């Protein structure tokens, strides 16, 4: 396992080729590049990416869908019963769900992301400017 900075990349895809499990990684969102990814806030994780690859929507109309990481292509097409793969009835899905996380495999096609779990951002995770911070009147 290598820490993400080892790859000197602006996203975590190079790390996934080596089957690293990236969690926190400050980067732009894949679908909306003007926003931060949920990985930037520590509320997303990609587990065993080689064995649980993603089908990625192209950035340009007309380009084909692609499997990420490429080293996971075999596993994408044979996604059953391999050690390290996440299956619909696995405990990892139930445990994440009990804590309010969602599995990327349940997204609408064609976006299938077997490796990805995320927790929606709510007011608990939202940052507030110092000027708007509530005043503590208990002192």
Buried (B, 14 or more C-beta within 10 A) or exposed (E): EEEBEEBEEEBBBBBBBBBBBBBEBEBBEBEEEEEEBBBBBEBBBBBBBBBBBBBBEEEEEEEEEBBBBEBBBEBBEEBEEEEEBBBEEEEBBEEBEEEEBBBBBEBEEEBBBBBBBBBEEEEEEEEEEEEEEEEEEEE
